[in-house]
């Protein structure tokens, strides 16, 4: 059954409301209810919403609303009390990401470097490199 974005959004709202009521009765978190509702009506569930563009649009709207809800829950005082943890976890994420990216690049260079100094790009990365197969030595 073909329907438009507005109908898909209405289906999402109704499904989220129904599952949220059930979650309240079962004393479960609303976030879990929203995730279950989205999974149930999507292409892996009842297939009520299958258009990939509508799913992308609805997910962007949902993410924006989720971040808005989180923002409503935070107060400046709470952020101040969590300051050390926020800075520590943020620094750990930056360092961890840097190490992971660096190690990935080292692994690619170790395993894909050619005798002439060029680097063959792995098949999985070629779509992200514009289809390029080899990085020539400068």
C-alpha positions in Angstrom: 0.0 0.0 0.0 1.5 3.3 -1.1 1.0 6.4 1.1 2.8 9.6 1.6 5.0 11.1 4.3 2.2 12.7 6.3 0.4 9.3 6.5 3.7 7.6 7.5 4.2 10.2 10.3 0.6 9.7 11.5 1.2 5.9 11.6 4.4 6.5 13.6 2.6 8.8 16.1 -0.3 6.4 16.6 2.0 3.4 17.0 4.3 5.3 19.4 1.3 6.3 21.5 -0.1 2.8 21.7 3.2 1.2 22.6 3.9 4.1 25.1 0.6 3.4 26.9 1.5 -0.3 27.1 5.0 0.6 28.4 3.5 2.9 31.1 1.3 0.0 32.2 4.3 -2.3 32.3 6.4 0.4 34.0 9.0 0.4 31.2 10.9 3.5 29.9 9.2 5.5 27.1 12.4 5.5 25.1 12.2 1.7 24.9 8.5 2.0 23.8 9.4 4.4 21.0 12.2 2.1 19.7 9.9 -0.9 19.8 7.1 1.0 18.0 9.5 2.1 15.3 10.9 -1.4 14.8 7.4 -2.9 14.7 6.0 -0.6 12.0 9.2 -0.5 9.9 10.5 -2.8 7.1 11.7 -5.4 9.7 8.3 -5.6 11.5 4.8 -5.3 10.1 6.1 -3.4 7.0 3.6 -0.6 7.4 6.3 1.9 6.4 8.8 0.8 3.8 9.8 3.8 1.7 13.4 4.4 2.6 13.2 8.2 2.1 10.2 8.5 4.4 12.0 6.4 7.0 15.1 8.7 6.8 12.9 11.8 7.1 11.0 10.4 10.1 14.2 9.2 11.8 15.6 12.7 11.5 12.5 14.2 13.0 12.5 11.6 15.8 16.2 12.2 16.6 15.6 16.0 16.8 12.7 15.4 19.1 14.7 13.0 21.2 17.6 15.5 21.6 15.0 18.2 22.5 13.6 15.9 25.2 17.1 15.3 26.6 17.7 19.0 26.6 14.6 19.6 28.6 15.8 17.1 31.3 19.2 18.8 31.7 19.7 21.8 33.9 22.8 24.0 34.2 23.3 22.8 37.8 23.3 19.2 36.7 25.8 19.9 33.9 28.0 21.7 36.4 28.0 18.7 38.8 28.8 16.3 35.9 31.5 18.5 34.4 34.4 16.2 35.3 32.7 13.1 33.9 31.6 15.0 30.7 35.2 16.3 30.0 36.8 13.0 30.9 34.4 10.9 28.6 34.7 13.5 25.8 38.5 13.3 26.0 38.4 9.5 26.1 36.2 9.5 23.0 38.5 11.8 21.1 41.7 9.8 22.1 40.0 6.5 21.4 38.7 7.5 18.0 42.1 8.9 17.1 43.8 5.6 18.1 41.2 3.5 16.2 41.5 5.6 13.0 45.3 5.6 13.3 45.4 1.9 13.8 43.1 1.3 10.8 45.4 3.4 8.6 48.4 1.5 9.8 46.7 -1.8 9.1 45.8 -0.7 5.6 49.3 0.4 4.9 50.8 -2.8 6.3 48.5 -5.1 4.3 47.9 -3.2 1.1 51.2 -1.4 0.3 52.6 -2.4 -3.0 56.3 -3.0 -3.8 56.4 0.3 -5.7 55.2 2.3 -2.7 51.6 2.8 -3.8 48.7 1.6 -1.7 45.9 -0.5 -3.0 42.6 0.6 -1.6 40.6 -2.3 -0.1 37.4 -3.1 -2.0 35.2 -2.1 1.0 36.7 1.4 1.0 36.7 2.0 -2.8 33.1 3.5 -2.8 34.2 6.1 -0.3 37.3 7.0 -2.3 35.4 7.8 -5.5 36.1 4.3 -7.0 39.8 4.8 -6.8 41.7 1.5 -6.6 45.3 2.7 -5.9 46.9 5.7 -4.2 50.1 6.3 -6.1 53.3 7.2 -4.4 54.0 10.9 -4.6 
